[in-house]
């Protein structure tokens, strides 16, 4: 992570995919799938971090 300004930062992730043996021809497909999933996960994380929390009121106590 690198700070980019007041209250902001940049997240950089490097992933290398190396498949061995008979799976080696699938390397581009696996890399694409991992990239696609990571992009979706990071988009969701960004949304969660940037969305203000919902205000929750304390549960009302009932008188007995």
mmCIF file of the N, C-alpha and C atoms, coordinates in Angstrom:
data_MODEL
# 
_entry.id   MODEL 
# 
loop_
_atom_site.group_PDB 
_atom_site.id 
_atom_site.type_symbol 
_atom_site.label_atom_id 
_atom_site.label_alt_id 
_atom_site.label_comp_id 
_atom_site.label_asym_id 
_atom_site.label_entity_id 
_atom_site.label_seq_id 
_atom_site.pdbx_PDB_ins_code 
_atom_site.Cartn_x 
_atom_site.Cartn_y 
_atom_site.Cartn_z 
_atom_site.occupancy 
_atom_site.B_iso_or_equiv 
_atom_site.pdbx_formal_charge 
_atom_site.auth_seq_id 
_atom_site.auth_comp_id 
_atom_site.auth_asym_id 
_atom_site.auth_atom_id 
_atom_site.pdbx_PDB_model_num 
ATOM 1   N N  . UNK A 1 1  ? 0.838   -1.168  0.000   1.00 0.00 ? 1  UNK A N  1 
ATOM 2   C CA . UNK A 1 1  ? 0.000   0.000   0.000   1.00 0.00 ? 1  UNK A CA 1 
ATOM 3   C C  . UNK A 1 1  ? 0.882   1.230   0.000   1.00 0.00 ? 1  UNK A C  1 
ATOM 4   N N  . UNK A 1 2  ? 0.422   2.225   -0.738  1.00 0.00 ? 2  UNK A N  1 
ATOM 5   C CA . UNK A 1 2  ? 1.138   3.489   -0.842  1.00 0.00 ? 2  UNK A CA 1 
ATOM 6   C C  . UNK A 1 2  ? 0.163   4.624   -0.618  1.00 0.00 ? 2  UNK A C  1 
ATOM 7   N N  . UNK A 1 3  ? 0.474   5.539   0.300   1.00 0.00 ? 3  UNK A N  1 
ATOM 8   C CA . UNK A 1 3  ? -0.417  6.696   0.456   1.00 0.00 ? 3  UNK A CA 1 
ATOM 9   C C  . UNK A 1 3  ? -0.419  7.536   -0.818  1.00 0.00 ? 3  UNK A C  1 
ATOM 10  N N  . UNK A 1 4  ? -1.601  7.986   -1.216  1.00 0.00 ? 4  UNK A N  1 
ATOM 11  C CA . UNK A 1 4  ? -1.701  8.822   -2.416  1.00 0.00 ? 4  UNK A CA 1 
ATOM 12  C C  . UNK A 1 4  ? -2.290  10.194  -2.113  1.00 0.00 ? 4  UNK A C  1 
ATOM 13  N N  . UNK A 1 5  ? -2.654  10.402  -0.896  1.00 0.00 ? 5  UNK A N  1 
ATOM 14  C CA . UNK A 1 5  ? -3.232  11.685  -0.514  1.00 0.00 ? 5  UNK A CA 1 
ATOM 15  C C  . UNK A 1 5  ? -3.888  11.564  0.833   1.00 0.00 ? 5  UNK A C  1 
ATOM 16  N N  . UNK A 1 6  ? -4.555  12.594  1.234   1.00 0.00 ? 6  UNK A N  1 
ATOM 17  C CA . UNK A 1 6  ? -5.221  12.615  2.520   1.00 0.00 ? 6  UNK A CA 1 
ATOM 18  C C  . UNK A 1 6  ? -6.360  11.590  2.539   1.00 0.00 ? 6  UNK A C  1 
ATOM 19  N N  . UNK A 1 7  ? -6.201  10.551  3.344   1.00 0.00 ? 7  UNK A N  1 
ATOM 20  C CA . UNK A 1 7  ? -7.236  9.531   3.471   1.00 0.00 ? 7  UNK A CA 1 
ATOM 21  C C  . UNK A 1 7  ? -7.345  8.584   2.300   1.00 0.00 ? 7  UNK A C  1 
ATOM 22  N N  . UNK A 1 8  ? -6.351  8.547   1.428   1.00 0.00 ? 8  UNK A N  1 
ATOM 23  C CA . UNK A 1 8  ? -6.398  7.637   0.282   1.00 0.00 ? 8  UNK A CA 1 
ATOM 24  C C  . UNK A 1 8  ? -5.079  6.870   0.174   1.00 0.00 ? 8  UNK A C  1 
ATOM 25  N N  . UNK A 1 9  ? -5.138  5.735   -0.501  1.00 0.00 ? 9  UNK A N  1 
ATOM 26  C CA . UNK A 1 9  ? -3.926  4.959   -0.739  1.00 0.00 ? 9  UNK A CA 1 
ATOM 27  C C  . UNK A 1 9  ? -4.116  4.124   -2.004  1.00 0.00 ? 9  UNK A C  1 
ATOM 28  N N  . UNK A 1 10 ? -3.014  3.581   -2.488  1.00 0.00 ? 10 UNK A N  1 
ATOM 29  C CA . UNK A 1 10 ? -3.036  2.700   -3.658  1.00 0.00 ? 10 UNK A CA 1 
ATOM 30  C C  . UNK A 1 10 ? -2.551  1.333   -3.215  1.00 0.00 ? 10 UNK A C  1 
ATOM 31  N N  . UNK A 1 11 ? -3.323  0.308   -3.579  1.00 0.00 ? 11 UNK A N  1 
ATOM 32  C CA . UNK A 1 11 ? -2.985  -1.072  -3.253  1.00 0.00 ? 11 UNK A CA 1 
ATOM 33  C C  . UNK A 1 11 ? -2.464  -1.737  -4.514  1.00 0.00 ? 11 UNK A C  1 
ATOM 34  N N  . UNK A 1 12 ? -1.299  -2.349  -4.427  1.00 0.00 ? 12 UNK A N  1 
ATOM 35  C CA . UNK A 1 12 ? -0.721  -3.042  -5.579  1.00 0.00 ? 12 UNK A CA 1 
ATOM 36  C C  . UNK A 1 12 ? -0.478  -4.498  -5.192  1.00 0.00 ? 12 UNK A C  1 
ATOM 37  N N  . UNK A 1 13 ? -0.904  -5.395  -6.053  1.00 0.00 ? 13 UNK A N  1 
ATOM 38  C CA . UNK A 1 13 ? -0.733  -6.823  -5.812  1.00 0.00 ? 13 UNK A CA 1 
ATOM 39  C C  . UNK A 1 13 ? -0.122  -7.451  -7.061  1.00 0.00 ? 13 UNK A C  1 
ATOM 40  N N  . UNK A 1 14 ? 0.889   -8.273  -6.873  1.00 0.00 ? 14 UNK A N  1 
ATOM 41  C CA . UNK A 1 14 ? 1.515   -8.979  -7.987  1.00 0.00 ? 14 UNK A CA 1 
ATOM 42  C C  . UNK A 1 14 ? 1.340   -10.471 -7.733  1.00 0.00 ? 14 UNK A C  1 
ATOM 43  N N  . UNK A 1 15 ? 0.747   -11.151 -8.699  1.00 0.00 ? 15 UNK A N  1 
ATOM 44  C CA . UNK A 1 15 ? 0.526   -12.592 -8.585  1.00 0.00 ? 15 UNK A CA 1 
ATOM 45  C C  . UNK A 1 15 ? 1.154   -13.259 -9.793  1.00 0.00 ? 15 UNK A C  1 
ATOM 46  N N  . UNK A 1 16 ? 1.965   -14.277 -9.534  1.00 0.00 ? 16 UNK A N  1 
ATOM 47  C CA . UNK A 1 16 ? 2.564   -15.050 -10.623 1.00 0.00 ? 16 UNK A CA 1 
ATOM 48  C C  . UNK A 1 16 ? 1.983   -16.450 -10.592 1.00 0.00 ? 16 UNK A C  1 
ATOM 49  N N  . UNK A 1 17 ? 1.594   -16.932 -11.750 1.00 0.00 ? 17 UNK A N  1 
ATOM 50  C CA . UNK A 1 17 ? 1.015   -18.267 -11.855 1.00 0.00 ? 17 UNK A CA 1 
ATOM 51  C C  . UNK A 1 17 ? 1.984   -19.143 -12.629 1.00 0.00 ? 17 UNK A C  1 
ATOM 52  N N  . UNK A 1 18 ? 2.367   -20.265 -12.009 1.00 0.00 ? 18 UNK A N  1 
ATOM 53  C CA . UNK A 1 18 ? 3.231   -21.227 -12.676 1.00 0.00 ? 18 UNK A CA 1 
ATOM 54  C C  . UNK A 1 18 ? 2.659   -22.611 -12.435 1.00 0.00 ? 18 UNK A C  1 
ATOM 55  N N  . UNK A 1 19 ? 2.089   -23.200 -13.451 1.00 0.00 ? 19 UNK A N  1 
ATOM 56  C CA . UNK A 1 19 ? 1.573   -24.555 -13.346 1.00 0.00 ? 19 UNK A CA 1 
ATOM 57  C C  . UNK A 1 19 ? 2.603   -25.522 -13.916 1.00 0.00 ? 19 UNK A C  1 
ATOM 58  N N  . UNK A 1 20 ? 2.636   -26.706 -13.365 1.00 0.00 ? 20 UNK A N  1 
ATOM 59  C CA . UNK A 1 20 ? 3.625   -27.698 -13.784 1.00 0.00 ? 20 UNK A CA 1 
ATOM 60  C C  . UNK A 1 20 ? 2.953   -28.879 -14.479 1.00 0.00 ? 20 UNK A C  1 
ATOM 61  N N  . UNK A 1 21 ? 3.736   -29.588 -15.230 1.00 0.00 ? 21 UNK A N  1 
ATOM 62  C CA . UNK A 1 21 ? 3.277   -30.826 -15.850 1.00 0.00 ? 21 UNK A CA 1 
ATOM 63  C C  . UNK A 1 21 ? 2.165   -30.620 -16.865 1.00 0.00 ? 21 UNK A C  1 
ATOM 64  N N  . UNK A 1 22 ? 1.189   -31.498 -16.788 1.00 0.00 ? 22 UNK A N  1 
ATOM 65  C CA . UNK A 1 22 ? 0.097   -31.482 -17.753 1.00 0.00 ? 22 UNK A CA 1 
ATOM 66  C C  . UNK A 1 22 ? -0.789  -30.246 -17.635 1.00 0.00 ? 22 UNK A C  1 
ATOM 67  N N  . UNK A 1 23 ? -0.735  -29.562 -16.492 1.00 0.00 ? 23 UNK A N  1 
ATOM 68  C CA . UNK A 1 23 ? -1.572  -28.378 -16.282 1.00 0.00 ? 23 UNK A CA 1 
ATOM 69  C C  . UNK A 1 23 ? -0.968  -27.104 -16.886 1.00 0.00 ? 23 UNK A C  1 
ATOM 70  N N  . UNK A 1 24 ? 0.278   -27.180 -17.312 1.00 0.00 ? 24 UNK A N  1 
ATOM 71  C CA . UNK A 1 24 ? 0.959   -25.987 -17.827 1.00 0.00 ? 24 UNK A CA 1 
ATOM 72  C C  . UNK A 1 24 ? 0.212   -25.291 -18.967 1.00 0.00 ? 24 UNK A C  1 
ATOM 73  N N  . UNK A 1 25 ? -0.403  -26.012 -19.904 1.00 0.00 ? 25 UNK A N  1 
ATOM 74  C CA . UNK A 1 25 ? -1.145  -25.319 -20.969 1.00 0.00 ? 25 UNK A CA 1 
ATOM 75  C C  . UNK A 1 25 ? -2.329  -24.496 -20.439 1.00 0.00 ? 25 UNK A C  1 
ATOM 76  N N  . UNK A 1 26 ? -2.794  -24.797 -19.223 1.00 0.00 ? 26 UNK A N  1 
ATOM 77  C CA . UNK A 1 26 ? -3.921  -24.060 -18.652 1.00 0.00 ? 26 UNK A CA 1 
ATOM 78  C C  . UNK A 1 26 ? -3.491  -22.776 -17.938 1.00 0.00 ? 26 UNK A C  1 
ATOM 79  N N  . UNK A 1 27 ? -2.200  -22.510 -17.895 1.00 0.00 ? 27 UNK A N  1 
ATOM 80  C CA . UNK A 1 27 ? -1.680  -21.346 -17.176 1.00 0.00 ? 27 UNK A CA 1 
ATOM 81  C C  . UNK A 1 27 ? -2.361  -20.021 -17.548 1.00 0.00 ? 27 UNK A C  1 
ATOM 82  N N  . UNK A 1 28 ? -2.527  -19.706 -18.841 1.00 0.00 ? 28 UNK A N  1 
ATOM 83  C CA . UNK A 1 28 ? -3.194  -18.440 -19.186 1.00 0.00 ? 28 UNK A CA 1 
ATOM 84  C C  . UNK A 1 28 ? -4.637  -18.378 -18.683 1.00 0.00 ? 28 UNK A C  1 
ATOM 85  N N  . UNK A 1 29 ? -5.352  -19.485 -18.749 1.00 0.00 ? 29 UNK A N  1 
ATOM 86  C CA . UNK A 1 29 ? -6.730  -19.517 -18.281 1.00 0.00 ? 29 UNK A CA 1 
ATOM 87  C C  . UNK A 1 29 ? -6.799  -19.318 -16.765 1.00 0.00 ? 29 UNK A C  1 
ATOM 88  N N  . UNK A 1 30 ? -5.938  -20.014 -16.031 1.00 0.00 ? 30 UNK A N  1 
ATOM 89  C CA . UNK A 1 30 ? -5.913  -19.886 -14.570 1.00 0.00 ? 30 UNK A CA 1 
ATOM 90  C C  . UNK A 1 30 ? -5.533  -18.462 -14.176 1.00 0.00 ? 30 UNK A C  1 
ATOM 91  N N  . UNK A 1 31 ? -4.556  -17.883 -14.854 1.00 0.00 ? 31 UNK A N  1 
ATOM 92  C CA . UNK A 1 31 ? -4.157  -16.500 -14.563 1.00 0.00 ? 31 UNK A CA 1 
ATOM 93  C C  . UNK A 1 31 ? -5.319  -15.548 -14.811 1.00 0.00 ? 31 UNK A C  1 
ATOM 94  N N  . UNK A 1 32 ? -6.039  -15.740 -15.894 1.00 0.00 ? 32 UNK A N  1 
ATOM 95  C CA . UNK A 1 32 ? -7.187  -14.883 -16.209 1.00 0.00 ? 32 UNK A CA 1 
ATOM 96  C C  . UNK A 1 32 ? -8.273  -15.025 -15.148 1.00 0.00 ? 32 UNK A C  1 
ATOM 97  N N  . UNK A 1 33 ? -8.564  -16.274 -14.742 1.00 0.00 ? 33 UNK A N  1 
ATOM 98  C CA . UNK A 1 33 ? -9.582  -16.500 -13.717 1.00 0.00 ? 33 UNK A CA 1 
ATOM 99  C C  . UNK A 1 33 ? -9.191  -15.858 -12.390 1.00 0.00 ? 33 UNK A C  1 
ATOM 100 N N  . UNK A 1 34 ? -7.935  -15.992 -11.992 1.00 0.00 ? 34 UNK A N  1 
ATOM 101 C CA . UNK A 1 34 ? -7.468  -15.378 -10.751 1.00 0.00 ? 34 UNK A CA 1 
ATOM 102 C C  . UNK A 1 34 ? -7.566  -13.857 -10.820 1.00 0.00 ? 34 UNK A C  1 
ATOM 103 N N  . UNK A 1 35 ? -7.171  -13.289 -11.956 1.00 0.00 ? 35 UNK A N  1 
ATOM 104 C CA . UNK A 1 35 ? -7.243  -11.839 -12.137 1.00 0.00 ? 35 UNK A CA 1 
ATOM 105 C C  . UNK A 1 35 ? -8.692  -11.357 -12.062 1.00 0.00 ? 35 UNK A C  1 
ATOM 106 N N  . UNK A 1 36 ? -9.570  -12.074 -12.709 1.00 0.00 ? 36 UNK A N  1 
ATOM 107 C CA . UNK A 1 36 ? -10.989 -11.715 -12.714 1.00 0.00 ? 36 UNK A CA 1 
ATOM 108 C C  . UNK A 1 36 ? -11.575 -11.758 -11.301 1.00 0.00 ? 36 UNK A C  1 
ATOM 109 N N  . UNK A 1 37 ? -11.249 -12.822 -10.551 1.00 0.00 ? 37 UNK A N  1 
ATOM 110 C CA . UNK A 1 37 ? -11.772 -12.956 -9.191  1.00 0.00 ? 37 UNK A CA 1 
ATOM 111 C C  . UNK A 1 37 ? -11.185 -11.886 -8.270  1.00 0.00 ? 37 UNK A C  1 
ATOM 112 N N  . UNK A 1 38 ? -9.884  -11.634 -8.391  1.00 0.00 ? 38 UNK A N  1 
ATOM 113 C CA . UNK A 1 38 ? -9.243  -10.618 -7.554  1.00 0.00 ? 38 UNK A CA 1 
ATOM 114 C C  . UNK A 1 38 ? -9.813  -9.235  -7.849  1.00 0.00 ? 38 UNK A C  1 
ATOM 115 N N  . UNK A 1 39 ? -10.079 -8.940  -9.107  1.00 0.00 ? 39 UNK A N  1 
ATOM 116 C CA . UNK A 1 39 ? -10.655 -7.647  -9.488  1.00 0.00 ? 39 UNK A CA 1 
ATOM 117 C C  . UNK A 1 39 ? -12.034 -7.480  -8.851  1.00 0.00 ? 39 UNK A C  1 
ATOM 118 N N  . UNK A 1 40 ? -12.851 -8.515  -8.904  1.00 0.00 ? 40 UNK A N  1 
ATOM 119 C CA . UNK A 1 40 ? -14.186 -8.454  -8.303  1.00 0.00 ? 40 UNK A CA 1 
ATOM 120 C C  . UNK A 1 40 ? -14.083 -8.297  -6.785  1.00 0.00 ? 40 UNK A C  1 
ATOM 121 N N  . UNK A 1 41 ? -13.180 -9.060  -6.160  1.00 0.00 ? 41 UNK A N  1 
ATOM 122 C CA . UNK A 1 41 ? -13.008 -8.974  -4.705  1.00 0.00 ? 41 UNK A CA 1 
ATOM 123 C C  . UNK A 1 41 ? -12.539 -7.591  -4.280  1.00 0.00 ? 41 UNK A C  1 
ATOM 124 N N  . UNK A 1 42 ? -11.588 -7.027  -5.000  1.00 0.00 ? 42 UNK A N  1 
ATOM 125 C CA . UNK A 1 42 ? -11.066 -5.698  -4.655  1.00 0.00 ? 42 UNK A CA 1 
ATOM 126 C C  . UNK A 1 42 ? -12.106 -4.614  -4.899  1.00 0.00 ? 42 UNK A C  1 
ATOM 127 N N  . UNK A 1 43 ? -12.930 -4.778  -5.926  1.00 0.00 ? 43 UNK A N  1 
ATOM 128 C CA . UNK A 1 43 ? -14.007 -3.815  -6.181  1.00 0.00 ? 43 UNK A CA 1 
ATOM 129 C C  . UNK A 1 43 ? -15.007 -3.829  -5.023  1.00 0.00 ? 43 UNK A C  1 
ATOM 130 N N  . UNK A 1 44 ? -15.333 -5.046  -4.539  1.00 0.00 ? 44 UNK A N  1 
ATOM 131 C CA . UNK A 1 44 ? -16.235 -5.183  -3.388  1.00 0.00 ? 44 UNK A CA 1 
ATOM 132 C C  . UNK A 1 44 ? -15.623 -4.570  -2.132  1.00 0.00 ? 44 UNK A C  1 
ATOM 133 N N  . UNK A 1 45 ? -14.335 -4.826  -1.901  1.00 0.00 ? 45 UNK A N  1 
ATOM 134 C CA . UNK A 1 45 ? -13.639 -4.266  -0.744  1.00 0.00 ? 45 UNK A CA 1 
ATOM 135 C C  . UNK A 1 45 ? -13.633 -2.752  -0.800  1.00 0.00 ? 45 UNK A C  1 
ATOM 136 N N  . UNK A 1 46 ? -13.348 -2.182  -1.968  1.00 0.00 ? 46 UNK A N  1 
ATOM 137 C CA . UNK A 1 46 ? -13.338 -0.724  -2.136  1.00 0.00 ? 46 UNK A CA 1 
ATOM 138 C C  . UNK A 1 46 ? -14.706 -0.148  -1.803  1.00 0.00 ? 46 UNK A C  1 
ATOM 139 N N  . UNK A 1 47 ? -15.748 -0.808  -2.284  1.00 0.00 ? 47 UNK A N  1 
ATOM 140 C CA . UNK A 1 47 ? -17.108 -0.342  -2.004  1.00 0.00 ? 47 UNK A CA 1 
ATOM 141 C C  . UNK A 1 47 ? -17.380 -0.363  -0.495  1.00 0.00 ? 47 UNK A C  1 
ATOM 142 N N  . UNK A 1 48 ? -17.001 -1.462  0.165   1.00 0.00 ? 48 UNK A N  1 
ATOM 143 C CA . UNK A 1 48 ? -17.230 -1.573  1.604   1.00 0.00 ? 48 UNK A CA 1 
ATOM 144 C C  . UNK A 1 48 ? -16.462 -0.513  2.382   1.00 0.00 ? 48 UNK A C  1 
ATOM 145 N N  . UNK A 1 49 ? -15.231 -0.241  1.964   1.00 0.00 ? 49 UNK A N  1 
ATOM 146 C CA . UNK A 1 49 ? -14.412 0.747   2.670   1.00 0.00 ? 49 UNK A CA 1 
ATOM 147 C C  . UNK A 1 49 ? -14.904 2.170   2.445   1.00 0.00 ? 49 UNK A C  1 
ATOM 148 N N  . UNK A 1 50 ? -15.496 2.430   1.289   1.00 0.00 ? 50 UNK A N  1 
ATOM 149 C CA . UNK A 1 50 ? -15.918 3.792   0.963   1.00 0.00 ? 50 UNK A CA 1 
ATOM 150 C C  . UNK A 1 50 ? -17.367 4.086   1.329   1.00 0.00 ? 50 UNK A C  1 
ATOM 151 N N  . UNK A 1 51 ? -18.132 3.060   1.685   1.00 0.00 ? 51 UNK A N  1 
ATOM 152 C CA . UNK A 1 51 ? -19.532 3.254   2.042   1.00 0.00 ? 51 UNK A CA 1 
ATOM 153 C C  . UNK A 1 51 ? -19.619 3.569   3.532   1.00 0.00 ? 51 UNK A C  1 
ATOM 154 N N  . UNK A 1 52 ? -20.277 4.681   3.885   1.00 0.00 ? 52 UNK A N  1 
ATOM 155 C CA . UNK A 1 52 ? -20.412 4.999   5.305   1.00 0.00 ? 52 UNK A CA 1 
ATOM 156 C C  . UNK A 1 52 ? -21.241 3.924   6.007   1.00 0.00 ? 52 UNK A C  1 
ATOM 157 N N  . UNK A 1 53 ? -20.892 3.634   7.251   1.00 0.00 ? 53 UNK A N  1 
ATOM 158 C CA . UNK A 1 53 ? -21.655 2.607   7.980   1.00 0.00 ? 53 UNK A CA 1 
ATOM 159 C C  . UNK A 1 53 ? -23.081 3.064   8.235   1.00 0.00 ? 53 UNK A C  1 
ATOM 160 N N  . UNK A 1 54 ? -23.979 2.106   8.281   1.00 0.00 ? 54 UNK A N  1 
ATOM 161 C CA . UNK A 1 54 ? -25.365 2.417   8.589   1.00 0.00 ? 54 UNK A CA 1 
ATOM 162 C C  . UNK A 1 54 ? -25.457 2.761   10.074  1.00 0.00 ? 54 UNK A C  1 
ATOM 163 N N  . UNK A 1 55 ? -26.241 3.769   10.392  1.00 0.00 ? 55 UNK A N  1 
ATOM 164 C CA . UNK A 1 55 ? -26.374 4.103   11.809  1.00 0.00 ? 55 UNK A CA 1 
ATOM 165 C C  . UNK A 1 55 ? -27.373 3.137   12.429  1.00 0.00 ? 55 UNK A C  1 
ATOM 166 N N  . UNK A 1 56 ? -26.973 2.575   13.519  1.00 0.00 ? 56 UNK A N  1 
ATOM 167 C CA . UNK A 1 56 ? -27.841 1.632   14.219  1.00 0.00 ? 56 UNK A CA 1 
ATOM 168 C C  . UNK A 1 56 ? -28.197 2.232   15.565  1.00 0.00 ? 56 UNK A C  1 
ATOM 169 N N  . UNK A 1 57 ? -29.473 2.299   15.817  1.00 0.00 ? 57 UNK A N  1 
ATOM 170 C CA . UNK A 1 57 ? -29.887 2.803   17.122  1.00 0.00 ? 57 UNK A CA 1 
ATOM 171 C C  . UNK A 1 57 ? -29.862 1.647   18.105  1.00 0.00 ? 57 UNK A C  1 
ATOM 172 N N  . UNK A 1 58 ? -29.634 1.962   19.356  1.00 0.00 ? 58 UNK A N  1 
ATOM 173 C CA . UNK A 1 58 ? -29.607 0.936   20.385  1.00 0.00 ? 58 UNK A CA 1 
ATOM 174 C C  . UNK A 1 58 ? -30.986 0.318   20.508  1.00 0.00 ? 58 UNK A C  1 
ATOM 175 N N  . UNK A 1 59 ? -31.052 -0.977  20.727  1.00 0.00 ? 59 UNK A N  1 
ATOM 176 C CA . UNK A 1 59 ? -32.372 -1.603  20.861  1.00 0.00 ? 59 UNK A CA 1 
ATOM 177 C C  . UNK A 1 59 ? -33.108 -1.038  22.062  1.00 0.00 ? 59 UNK A C  1 
ATOM 178 N N  . UNK A 1 60 ? -34.385 -0.823  21.860  1.00 0.00 ? 60 UNK A N  1 
ATOM 179 C CA . UNK A 1 60 ? -35.193 -0.250  22.943  1.00 0.00 ? 60 UNK A CA 1 
ATOM 180 C C  . UNK A 1 60 ? -35.443 -1.301  24.005  1.00 0.00 ? 60 UNK A C  1 
ATOM 181 N N  . UNK A 1 61 ? -35.325 -0.872  25.241  1.00 0.00 ? 61 UNK A N  1 
ATOM 182 C CA . UNK A 1 61 ? -35.611 -1.777  26.346  1.00 0.00 ? 61 UNK A CA 1 
ATOM 183 C C  . UNK A 1 61 ? -37.086 -1.694  26.684  1.00 0.00 ? 61 UNK A C  1 
ATOM 184 N N  . UNK A 1 62 ? -37.653 -2.835  26.926  1.00 0.00 ? 62 UNK A N  1 
ATOM 185 C CA . UNK A 1 62 ? -39.081 -2.835  27.274  1.00 0.00 ? 62 UNK A CA 1 
ATOM 186 C C  . UNK A 1 62 ? -39.223 -2.884  28.780  1.00 0.00 ? 62 UNK A C  1 
ATOM 187 N N  . UNK A 1 63 ? -40.161 -2.149  29.304  1.00 0.00 ? 63 UNK A N  1 
ATOM 188 C CA . UNK A 1 63 ? -40.406 -2.132  30.746  1.00 0.00 ? 63 UNK A CA 1 
ATOM 189 C C  . UNK A 1 63 ? -41.251 -3.324  31.126  1.00 0.00 ? 63 UNK A C  1 
ATOM 190 N N  . UNK A 1 64 ? -40.853 -4.018  32.177  1.00 0.00 ? 64 UNK A N  1 
ATOM 191 C CA . UNK A 1 64 ? -41.625 -5.186  32.639  1.00 0.00 ? 64 UNK A CA 1 
ATOM 192 C C  . UNK A 1 64 ? -42.485 -4.816  33.806  1.00 0.00 ? 64 UNK A C  1 
# 
